[in-house]
Amino acid sequence: MARPFFVCVLALLGTVSAFSPAPRRQQLRTAELHNAVTSILDAKLDFIFGGAPTARPTANDENIVRSFLGDINARVPPSTILEYFDHDVKFIDASFYNAIDGREALEKHMFLHSGSSALSTFTDGTSQVIEIDDIVSSSTGDDDTSKVCVIYHLTLPGGEDVEDTTAISFYNLQGGKITRVFDVTEPSSPKPGDSGLKLLKLVSKLIGDESIVVGDGSSAVVDTNLSVVERYFEAWNKRDMKEAVSLFTEDCNMRDLQYDSEFKGRAEFERHLLRVKDCLPGSFEFVVDDVALSPTKAGVVWHVENDGSPLAFTRGCSFYTIDQRSGLIESGFEIPEKAPPKMGWLNTVKAKFVAEPVRFIPLVIWVGYMFELFIADGPLPGVNALALEQRTWEEVRDLSLNFFLVSPILQLPFAPTVHPCLEGVFNLLLSWAALFAGFLSDERKDKPNLLPFGPMLVGMQFLTSGFLLPYLFLRTPETSEEVYREDIDGELQAKVAEWRPLGPMLGSVGSLSIWWFLFGRPEFGELSERYASFMDLLSIDRVGSSFLVDLVIFAVFQSWFVDDDLQRRGIGKDELPLLRNTAKYVPFFGLASYLTVRPPLASRIDK
């Protein structure tokens, strides 16, 4: 049982994998046939599970999970899909580092990471769908709780399987609502294979991390009356591989998705287990967190512990089929959690760039901007910011004290003397950055962004393009054709975003900054003289020179906000061309004018 970065591999199913030499995937039975067969087999439960407590199939909860996956395929909005979940649901997508707690957090996750993994919902522009390969459900008590385990993969409209998308998900339900989900997807090709085993040989002690346990302790494994799959885990923990493989049929087909191909037959599977055993520290044990049982199938969610301490990134899910006559495991499919780096967040970013390649423009500019400002020795003049030149930081301090020119105009005693051209450029830039507050409607409950717009807007007051450009290439695209003021995240943000005086006020600050550039601080001489001295200053000033670059970047990218903002206001692409083009292509003043006269967002209260 091997995993890269000290995770052990429990080798399981192969016959239903579309990505191995095994036969083509077994197609899922209809719900009616499944329930009929299950009813016939109920009488044989004790024989098959070796005296294990009877686990009755729960067709209703199984259908709830089917319906949930069907709605994902149908691109039903996350706000509707949430109805399947309990308010305190714990949703664990192993593609991400952290569990998602509660419906509100899950809704944000589905909006934000749509397309990053199957259960995170699909984006509208994709054609992939979830195809269920098999499913098992059971309930052992009278407390209205049940468990459902699903193995699935993704397909294209023509029925073609999408490579490396096999996944297993385990659901806990109570009262018809999903209370817990654990979902894990196979690693991408090329498969890790024995690389994890080689690393395990070097591992002797690991640090425990109790936060990774999937179960809540209510389904702890006991020493008696275990099902055949639980006895397999127990034999593994005892390192008794003879006993472990004796629980499988002679012609079993086992698939461990750390490997490219399946293990066919008991003998080949035993050789694999013995090879893993030799690499596995003796203190490692597999702990079963939960099991979904039926007469012919079992789904298991588990994690690994070292001397009783749970290990990070060692969770996994397994799906078995059981031979009816012998009660032995005839096939198995195992998917362990991927070790870092987790690909969920990266998949979200990748999906954005694939859908809109134009995002590479601000990305490339941002990389060049940050490199030039903080690392490079040219072509911008002066030393880079990380050189920590005292003059640079004194300049930044003095410009900050003269923010929006309040201190020098009021002649406050602490107001430092700074070159008026530099002050003019600096304050024009900050007022321009503040104008983007008029687009705070770009951050909403149904349109969260990887980088929240509010904090990024504040960051623009300190590092201007260093915050604007990442927001642009990572922002969530606008899909809503009408947005209400009440949809904007935060009461203050809603007021600022739709505050009419914002445009005139910041436009005035920008105008004052230009006047200050031309005429402020008369002691710096006429325009030609102050311009010459300003050029002399910039010839040794990396930060001051970067302000001019920021002005160009702002002028180019202010247009990226306008079309989406008009769409939110119900304005079609061919409507209000003068206002639209003025806002997009007239630097600063066009944007200030737009915020002043644009149509307001609709209000649910008014309607």
VMD Tcl script that draws the C-alpha trace (Angstrom):
set ca {
  {0.00 0.00 0.00}
  {2.18 2.80 -1.27}
  {1.69 6.53 -1.76}
  {4.14 9.20 -2.84}
  {5.23 11.15 0.25}
  {4.78 8.29 2.69}
  {1.24 7.17 1.90}
  {0.58 3.42 1.70}
  {-1.20 1.78 -1.23}
  {-4.05 -0.70 -0.71}
  {-4.31 -2.35 -4.15}
  {-7.88 -2.77 -5.34}
  {-10.22 -3.16 -8.35}
  {-9.30 -3.47 -12.04}
  {-12.00 -5.14 -14.12}
  {-14.20 -2.09 -14.50}
  {-11.47 0.40 -15.35}
  {-11.58 2.03 -18.76}
  {-7.96 3.12 -18.37}
  {-6.31 -0.30 -17.99}
  {-6.00 -3.50 -20.02}
  {-9.05 -4.77 -18.12}
  {-12.43 -5.28 -19.85}
  {-14.51 -2.19 -20.55}
  {-16.32 -0.59 -17.62}
  {-19.23 -2.45 -16.16}
  {-22.30 -0.33 -16.77}
  {-24.45 0.48 -13.78}
  {-27.64 -1.55 -13.35}
  {-30.91 0.28 -13.30}
  {-32.21 1.15 -9.86}
  {-35.10 -1.31 -10.23}
  {-32.88 -4.27 -11.09}
  {-30.46 -3.39 -8.34}
  {-33.19 -3.29 -5.71}
  {-34.70 -6.58 -6.88}
  {-31.39 -8.42 -6.78}
  {-30.58 -6.91 -3.40}
  {-33.86 -8.12 -1.94}
  {-33.14 -11.69 -3.10}
  {-29.65 -11.61 -1.64}
  {-30.61 -10.21 1.76}
  {-31.18 -13.72 3.10}
  {-27.54 -14.59 2.48}
  {-26.00 -11.62 4.29}
  {-24.76 -13.55 7.30}
  {-22.92 -16.06 5.15}
  {-21.32 -13.46 2.89}
  {-20.23 -11.08 5.61}
  {-19.18 -13.71 8.13}
  {-21.77 -12.76 10.72}
  {-21.44 -8.99 10.24}
  {-24.43 -6.87 11.29}
  {-27.04 -6.74 8.56}
  {-26.58 -3.72 6.30}
  {-29.77 -3.00 4.41}
  {-29.63 -1.20 1.05}
  {-31.28 2.24 1.13}
  {-32.76 2.87 -2.30}
  {-34.15 6.30 -1.42}
  {-30.85 7.76 -0.23}
  {-29.08 6.08 -3.12}
  {-31.46 7.89 -5.45}
  {-30.72 11.17 -3.67}
  {-27.05 10.77 -4.54}
  {-27.94 9.80 -8.11}
  {-30.13 12.89 -8.39}
  {-27.35 15.09 -6.99}
  {-24.89 13.82 -9.60}
  {-27.54 14.17 -12.29}
  {-28.07 17.82 -11.39}
  {-24.33 18.41 -11.62}
  {-24.45 16.96 -15.14}
  {-27.44 19.18 -15.96}
  {-25.47 22.30 -14.88}
  {-28.03 23.14 -12.22}
  {-26.90 26.29 -10.33}
  {-25.03 25.69 -7.06}
  {-27.72 27.56 -5.13}
  {-30.16 24.81 -6.14}
  {-27.72 21.91 -5.71}
  {-27.22 22.99 -2.09}
  {-30.70 21.69 -1.28}
  {-29.25 18.18 -1.23}
  {-27.00 19.05 1.71}
  {-27.44 19.48 5.44}
  {-26.68 22.97 6.75}
  {-23.65 21.63 8.65}
  {-22.36 19.43 5.83}
  {-18.67 18.52 5.78}
  {-17.52 18.29 2.17}
  {-14.05 16.87 1.55}
  {-12.69 17.10 -1.98}
  {-9.24 15.50 -1.85}
  {-8.14 17.77 -4.71}
  {-8.02 20.60 -2.15}
  {-6.13 20.97 1.12}
  {-9.00 21.89 3.43}
  {-12.44 20.48 4.11}
  {-15.46 22.66 3.31}
  {-17.68 23.16 6.34}
  {-21.29 24.25 5.95}
  {-23.60 25.00 3.05}
  {-22.56 28.63 2.73}
  {-18.90 27.68 2.30}
  {-19.86 24.89 -0.10}
  {-21.86 27.29 -2.26}
  {-18.88 29.62 -2.49}
  {-16.63 26.68 -3.35}
  {-18.92 25.54 -6.17}
  {-19.14 29.01 -7.67}
  {-15.43 29.67 -7.26}
  {-13.97 26.31 -8.28}
  {-16.47 25.21 -10.90}
  {-14.66 22.95 -13.35}
  {-11.75 22.12 -11.03}
  {-13.14 18.71 -10.06}
  {-16.30 16.78 -10.88}
  {-18.16 17.41 -7.62}
  {-17.22 21.10 -7.70}
  {-19.74 21.37 -10.59}
  {-18.96 22.00 -14.26}
  {-18.60 25.28 -16.07}
  {-21.21 26.13 -18.71}
  {-18.71 25.86 -21.55}
  {-17.70 22.26 -20.82}
  {-19.32 19.11 -22.18}
  {-18.06 16.50 -19.70}
  {-20.55 14.56 -17.60}
  {-20.32 12.15 -14.68}
  {-21.04 8.52 -15.54}
  {-21.71 6.27 -12.57}
  {-19.93 2.93 -12.87}
  {-21.29 1.33 -9.72}
  {-22.94 2.25 -6.45}
  {-23.55 0.68 -3.05}
  {-25.68 1.87 -0.16}
  {-26.56 0.59 3.29}
  {-28.01 1.45 6.67}
  {-27.43 -0.41 9.95}
  {-29.64 1.49 12.35}
  {-33.00 3.08 12.90}
  {-31.72 6.65 13.22}
  {-32.56 7.59 9.60}
  {-28.89 7.51 8.60}
  {-27.33 5.78 5.61}
  {-24.15 5.53 3.59}
  {-23.66 5.57 -0.16}
  {-20.45 4.92 -2.07}
  {-20.14 5.69 -5.78}
  {-17.43 4.92 -8.30}
  {-17.62 7.06 -11.42}
  {-15.68 8.60 -14.28}
  {-16.17 11.45 -16.76}
  {-17.30 11.05 -20.35}
  {-17.74 13.27 -23.39}
  {-21.04 13.65 -25.29}
  {-20.10 10.90 -27.76}
  {-19.56 8.45 -24.92}
  {-15.77 8.68 -25.02}
  {-14.15 8.26 -21.62}
  {-12.01 11.12 -20.32}
  {-8.65 9.75 -19.24}
  {-7.54 9.86 -15.60}
  {-10.95 10.86 -14.23}
  {-11.94 7.73 -12.30}
  {-13.10 8.72 -8.82}
  {-14.79 7.30 -5.74}
  {-17.02 9.32 -3.45}
  {-18.50 8.33 -0.10}
  {-21.67 9.97 1.24}
  {-23.26 9.98 4.69}
  {-26.94 10.93 4.77}
  {-29.41 11.64 7.53}
  {-33.04 12.59 7.12}
  {-32.69 12.70 3.36}
  {-29.84 15.24 3.47}
  {-26.16 14.68 2.71}
  {-24.17 15.36 5.89}
  {-20.68 14.33 4.77}
  {-18.88 13.77 1.47}
  {-15.42 12.42 0.76}
  {-14.34 12.44 -2.89}
  {-11.00 11.32 -4.30}
  {-9.86 11.11 -7.94}
  {-7.15 8.96 -9.50}
  {-3.72 10.53 -10.10}
  {-2.88 11.77 -13.57}
  {-0.75 9.75 -15.95}
  {2.02 8.77 -15.83}
  {1.04 6.97 -12.63}
  {3.38 7.19 -9.62}
  {3.79 3.40 -9.49}
  {6.64 2.17 -7.28}
  {8.09 5.65 -6.69}
  {6.08 5.86 -3.47}
  {7.43 2.49 -2.34}
  {10.99 3.63 -2.83}
  {10.35 6.70 -0.73}
  {8.67 4.67 1.98}
  {11.89 2.76 2.51}
  {13.43 5.99 3.76}
  {10.56 6.78 6.11}
  {10.67 5.64 9.72}
  {8.71 8.26 11.67}
  {6.04 10.66 10.64}
  {4.23 13.44 12.42}
  {0.58 12.76 13.24}
  {-2.21 15.04 12.09}
  {-5.64 14.29 13.53}
  {-7.33 16.80 11.25}
  {-7.23 14.39 8.34}
  {-9.60 11.77 9.80}
  {-12.65 11.45 7.55}
  {-14.97 9.58 9.92}
  {-16.39 10.71 13.24}
  {-15.48 7.58 15.18}
  {-18.98 6.10 15.08}
  {-17.95 3.35 12.66}
  {-14.81 2.09 14.37}
  {-13.63 -1.37 13.35}
  {-14.21 -4.09 15.97}
  {-12.38 -7.39 16.37}
  {-15.39 -9.69 15.84}
  {-18.13 -10.02 13.26}
  {-16.16 -8.16 10.62}
  {-17.15 -8.08 6.97}
  {-14.80 -9.64 4.43}
  {-13.40 -6.24 3.42}
  {-12.76 -5.27 7.05}
  {-11.01 -8.60 7.60}
  {-8.80 -7.73 4.64}
  {-7.77 -4.47 6.30}
  {-7.16 -6.32 9.57}
  {-4.93 -8.89 7.83}
  {-3.00 -6.09 6.17}
  {-2.35 -4.41 9.49}
  {-1.05 -7.73 10.88}
  {1.17 -8.01 7.75}
  {-0.34 -11.45 7.18}
  {-0.44 -11.37 3.40}
  {-1.40 -15.05 3.13}
  {-4.54 -14.37 5.11}
  {-5.14 -11.13 3.19}
  {-5.09 -12.74 -0.26}
  {-7.14 -15.70 1.01}
  {-10.05 -13.25 1.21}
  {-9.94 -12.85 -2.60}
  {-11.08 -15.20 -5.34}
  {-8.43 -17.04 -7.35}
  {-9.27 -15.03 -10.48}
  {-9.67 -11.66 -8.73}
  {-8.94 -8.45 -10.59}
  {-7.45 -5.71 -8.44}
  {-6.84 -2.14 -9.54}
  {-4.63 0.26 -7.62}
  {-4.72 3.58 -9.46}
  {-1.19 4.39 -8.38}
  {-0.30 1.95 -11.17}
  {-1.05 1.89 -14.88}
  {-2.35 -1.67 -15.01}
  {-4.37 -4.05 -12.85}
  {-3.22 -7.06 -10.85}
  {-4.84 -10.16 -12.33}
  {-5.36 -13.17 -10.12}
  {-4.57 -13.94 -6.49}
  {-0.91 -14.88 -7.16}
  {-0.01 -11.61 -8.92}
  {-1.86 -9.62 -6.30}
  {0.01 -11.40 -3.49}
  {3.36 -10.55 -5.08}
  {2.33 -6.91 -5.13}
  {1.26 -6.96 -1.48}
  {4.53 -8.60 -0.41}
  {6.54 -5.99 -2.30}
  {4.63 -3.22 -0.57}
  {4.94 -4.95 2.81}
  {8.74 -4.89 2.56}
  {8.69 -1.11 2.11}
  {5.99 -0.23 4.62}
  {7.06 0.84 8.13}
  {5.69 -1.63 10.66}
  {4.05 1.18 12.65}
  {1.71 2.05 9.77}
  {-1.89 0.87 10.07}
  {-4.96 1.33 7.92}
  {-7.95 2.64 9.86}
  {-11.41 2.13 8.41}
  {-13.48 5.28 8.89}
  {-16.71 4.07 7.35}
  {-18.14 1.22 5.28}
  {-21.15 0.97 2.97}
  {-22.14 -2.70 2.63}
  {-24.49 -4.71 0.44}
  {-24.52 -8.44 -0.31}
  {-22.34 -8.04 -3.39}
  {-20.54 -4.71 -2.95}
  {-18.68 -2.64 -0.39}
  {-17.41 0.91 -0.29}
  {-14.75 1.86 2.27}
  {-13.27 5.18 3.30}
  {-10.04 4.97 5.29}
  {-6.86 6.70 6.42}
  {-3.39 5.65 7.60}
  {-1.95 6.06 11.09}
  {1.59 5.81 12.40}
  {1.76 4.47 15.96}
  {-1.83 5.60 16.43}
  {-1.33 9.11 15.05}
  {-3.20 9.96 11.81}
  {-0.90 10.90 8.94}
  {-1.56 13.85 6.69}
  {-2.60 13.14 3.10}
  {-3.19 9.41 3.66}
  {-6.93 9.20 3.19}
  {-8.45 7.04 0.52}
  {-11.57 5.35 -0.75}
  {-12.08 1.81 -2.05}
  {-14.84 0.04 -3.93}
  {-15.13 -3.79 -3.90}
  {-17.36 -6.36 -5.51}
  {-17.98 -9.62 -3.64}
  {-18.60 -13.04 -5.11}
  {-22.09 -14.19 -4.12}
  {-21.27 -17.87 -3.69}
  {-17.94 -17.77 -1.88}
  {-18.28 -14.49 -0.03}
  {-14.77 -13.52 -1.23}
  {-13.70 -10.26 -2.86}
  {-13.60 -10.71 -6.61}
  {-12.58 -7.23 -7.68}
  {-11.45 -4.01 -6.10}
  {-10.73 -0.44 -7.01}
  {-8.61 1.76 -4.72}
  {-7.82 5.47 -4.95}
  {-5.59 7.08 -2.31}
  {-5.45 10.80 -1.67}
  {-2.87 12.63 -3.73}
  {0.08 14.03 -1.84}
  {0.89 17.75 -2.23}
  {0.84 19.72 -4.34}
  {-2.95 19.50 -4.46}
  {-4.29 20.29 -7.89}
  {-7.74 21.72 -7.06}
  {-6.77 25.39 -6.90}
  {-4.39 24.99 -9.84}
  {-7.13 23.30 -11.87}
  {-9.37 26.28 -11.19}
  {-6.70 28.66 -12.47}
  {-5.97 26.46 -15.48}
  {-9.65 26.35 -16.42}
  {-9.81 30.15 -16.45}
  {-6.85 30.46 -18.81}
  {-8.12 27.70 -21.10}
  {-11.53 29.38 -21.36}
  {-10.06 32.88 -21.85}
  {-6.46 32.83 -23.18}
  {-6.51 36.64 -23.15}
  {-5.74 36.32 -19.43}
  {-2.14 35.58 -20.38}
  {-1.70 39.25 -21.30}
  {-2.02 40.67 -17.75}
  {-0.17 37.61 -16.40}
  {2.88 38.20 -18.59}
  {2.82 41.94 -17.86}
  {2.53 41.29 -14.11}
  {5.50 38.90 -14.11}
  {7.59 41.45 -16.00}
  {6.42 44.29 -13.76}
  {7.26 42.51 -10.51}
  {10.60 41.28 -11.82}
  {11.58 44.75 -13.01}
  {10.47 46.50 -9.82}
  {11.94 44.11 -7.27}
  {14.71 42.07 -8.91}
  {16.11 43.34 -12.22}
  {18.96 45.80 -12.62}
  {17.36 47.45 -15.64}
  {16.05 48.76 -18.00}
  {14.22 51.01 -15.50}
  {16.70 53.36 -13.81}
  {17.78 53.13 -10.19}
  {18.28 50.14 -7.94}
  {15.51 47.60 -7.44}
  {13.20 47.89 -4.44}
  {14.69 44.88 -2.68}
  {18.04 46.65 -2.52}
  {16.45 48.52 0.41}
  {18.07 51.80 -0.54}
  {17.32 54.30 2.23}
  {16.42 57.08 -0.20}
  {13.74 54.88 -1.80}
  {11.98 54.11 1.44}
  {12.17 57.74 2.59}
  {10.54 58.73 -0.71}
  {7.73 56.20 -0.22}
  {7.19 57.47 3.33}
  {7.06 61.12 2.25}
  {4.65 60.45 -0.61}
  {2.37 58.54 1.75}
  {2.32 61.43 4.22}
  {1.24 63.71 1.38}
  {-1.58 61.34 0.36}
  {-4.12 63.10 -1.89}
  {-2.09 66.31 -1.33}
  {-3.97 67.07 1.89}
  {-0.87 67.73 4.01}
  {0.97 70.12 1.64}
  {-2.20 72.07 0.73}
  {-3.06 72.55 4.42}
  {0.64 73.21 5.12}
  {0.63 70.76 8.00}
  {3.87 70.87 10.00}
  {4.75 67.23 9.31}
  {4.24 67.54 5.53}
  {7.57 66.70 3.82}
  {8.79 68.47 0.69}
  {8.64 66.19 -2.35}
  {9.09 66.99 -6.02}
  {5.64 68.23 -7.18}
  {5.75 66.25 -10.43}
  {6.35 63.03 -8.49}
  {3.57 63.96 -6.06}
  {1.23 64.68 -8.97}
  {1.90 61.34 -10.66}
  {1.63 59.44 -7.36}
  {-1.72 60.93 -6.35}
  {-3.20 60.66 -9.85}
  {-2.30 56.99 -9.73}
  {-3.91 56.47 -6.31}
  {-7.10 58.27 -7.28}
  {-7.24 56.14 -10.43}
  {-6.84 52.97 -8.36}
  {-9.61 54.16 -6.05}
  {-11.95 54.60 -9.04}
  {-12.01 50.82 -9.41}
  {-14.08 50.76 -6.21}
  {-16.99 51.57 -8.50}
  {-16.74 47.96 -9.71}
  {-17.12 46.29 -6.33}
  {-20.23 44.60 -7.73}
  {-17.68 42.29 -9.39}
  {-17.52 40.45 -6.02}
  {-20.77 38.75 -5.01}
  {-22.03 35.63 -3.30}
  {-22.72 34.01 -6.67}
  {-19.50 35.39 -8.19}
  {-16.65 35.04 -5.69}
  {-13.12 35.58 -6.93}
  {-9.94 33.70 -6.12}
  {-8.52 37.04 -5.00}
  {-11.37 38.95 -3.27}
  {-11.80 42.35 -4.88}
  {-12.09 44.33 -1.62}
  {-8.62 43.42 -0.27}
  {-7.13 43.72 -3.75}
  {-8.58 47.22 -4.05}
  {-6.90 48.19 -0.78}
  {-3.67 46.62 -2.05}
  {-3.76 48.83 -5.13}
  {-3.22 51.84 -2.86}
  {0.15 50.35 -1.92}
  {1.38 48.39 -4.94}
  {-0.99 49.56 -7.72}
  {-0.44 47.24 -10.72}
  {1.04 44.59 -8.46}
  {-2.51 43.99 -7.21}
  {-4.60 45.06 -10.22}
  {-3.07 42.64 -12.73}
  {-3.39 39.43 -10.61}
  {-7.01 40.30 -9.94}
  {-7.66 40.66 -13.67}
  {-6.10 37.38 -14.74}
  {-7.68 35.40 -11.87}
  {-11.11 37.01 -11.57}
  {-14.25 34.97 -12.14}
  {-15.93 35.78 -15.46}
  {-19.29 37.52 -15.33}
  {-22.26 35.35 -16.31}
  {-25.21 37.21 -14.78}
  {-27.21 39.49 -17.04}
  {-28.79 41.40 -14.18}
  {-27.40 41.99 -10.72}
  {-29.09 43.66 -7.76}
  {-27.48 46.05 -5.31}
  {-28.34 43.63 -2.52}
  {-26.17 40.95 -4.18}
  {-22.92 42.82 -3.55}
  {-20.85 41.29 -0.76}
  {-20.90 43.59 2.27}
  {-23.10 46.56 3.08}
  {-20.23 49.05 2.91}
  {-19.03 47.68 -0.42}
  {-22.53 47.98 -1.85}
  {-22.77 51.63 -0.79}
  {-19.33 52.54 -2.16}
  {-19.85 50.68 -5.45}
  {-23.03 52.60 -6.27}
  {-22.12 55.95 -4.68}
  {-22.65 58.57 -7.36}
  {-20.20 61.15 -5.93}
  {-17.33 58.64 -6.21}
  {-16.58 59.56 -9.83}
  {-16.70 63.36 -9.39}
  {-14.74 63.26 -6.13}
  {-11.88 61.12 -7.43}
  {-11.98 62.92 -10.75}
  {-11.37 66.14 -8.81}
  {-8.45 64.57 -6.96}
  {-6.97 63.48 -10.27}
  {-7.44 66.96 -11.74}
  {-5.80 68.49 -8.69}
  {-2.89 66.08 -9.07}
  {-2.35 67.18 -12.66}
  {-2.51 70.85 -11.62}
  {-0.01 70.12 -8.83}
  {2.30 68.46 -11.37}
  {2.22 71.64 -13.49}
  {2.05 74.43 -10.92}
  {2.41 73.10 -7.35}
  {5.35 74.18 -5.20}
  {6.41 77.29 -7.22}
  {9.93 77.02 -5.83}
  {10.53 74.20 -8.32}
  {10.31 76.73 -11.19}
  {8.42 76.91 -14.45}
  {7.18 73.84 -16.31}
  {10.36 73.34 -18.33}
  {12.57 73.66 -15.26}
  {10.50 71.34 -13.06}
  {10.19 68.83 -15.89}
  {13.97 68.74 -16.32}
  {14.52 68.24 -12.60}
  {11.82 65.53 -12.59}
  {13.64 63.65 -15.35}
  {16.87 63.92 -13.38}
  {15.06 62.43 -10.36}
  {13.61 59.54 -12.36}
  {17.03 58.70 -13.78}
  {17.99 57.34 -10.35}
  {14.54 56.44 -9.01}
  {13.19 52.93 -9.70}
  {9.98 53.44 -7.70}
  {9.21 56.81 -9.30}
  {9.81 55.40 -12.76}
  {7.46 52.51 -12.01}
  {4.66 55.02 -11.37}
  {4.77 56.01 -15.04}
  {4.53 52.33 -16.00}
  {1.52 52.02 -13.68}
  {-0.25 54.88 -15.47}
  {0.14 53.09 -18.80}
  {-1.08 49.78 -17.32}
  {-4.12 51.45 -15.76}
  {-4.95 53.15 -19.06}
  {-4.78 49.85 -20.94}
  {-6.72 47.72 -18.48}
  {-9.46 50.03 -17.16}
  {-11.54 48.81 -20.11}
  {-11.57 45.25 -18.72}
  {-14.16 46.20 -16.11}
  {-16.61 48.16 -18.24}
  {-18.41 45.58 -20.40}
  {-19.13 43.29 -17.45}
  {-20.35 46.22 -15.38}
  {-22.81 47.28 -18.06}
  {-23.97 43.67 -18.42}
  {-24.77 43.59 -14.71}
  {-26.97 46.64 -15.28}
  {-28.96 44.98 -18.04}
  {-27.27 46.94 -20.85}
  {-26.73 44.98 -24.06}
  {-23.41 44.93 -25.91}
  {-24.73 47.25 -28.63}
  {-26.35 49.73 -26.27}
  {-24.91 53.05 -24.98}
  {-21.85 52.95 -27.29}
  {-20.69 56.48 -26.42}
  {-20.72 55.86 -22.67}
  {-19.14 52.43 -23.11}
  {-16.30 53.61 -25.35}
  {-15.63 56.71 -23.25}
  {-15.27 54.57 -20.14}
  {-13.05 52.05 -21.90}
  {-10.74 54.22 -23.95}
  {-10.47 57.66 -22.29}
  {-7.89 57.22 -19.52}
  {-8.97 58.18 -16.01}
  {-11.49 60.92 -16.87}
  {-13.54 58.58 -19.04}
  {-13.78 56.17 -16.12}
  {-14.65 58.95 -13.65}
  {-17.39 60.19 -16.01}
  {-18.74 56.69 -16.47}
  {-19.11 56.11 -12.72}
  {-21.01 59.39 -12.52}
  {-23.63 58.82 -15.24}
  {-23.90 55.03 -15.71}
  {-27.31 53.39 -15.13}
  {-27.77 52.23 -11.53}
  {-27.95 48.60 -10.49}
  {-31.48 47.36 -9.98}
  {-32.80 46.86 -6.46}
  {-35.01 44.05 -5.27}
  {-36.66 46.50 -2.91}
  {-37.70 48.76 -5.80}
  {-39.08 45.79 -7.73}
}
mol new
graphics top color blue
foreach p $ca { graphics top sphere $p radius 0.5 }
foreach p [lrange $ca 0 end-1] q [lrange $ca 1 end] { graphics top cylinder $p $q radius 0.2 }
display resetview
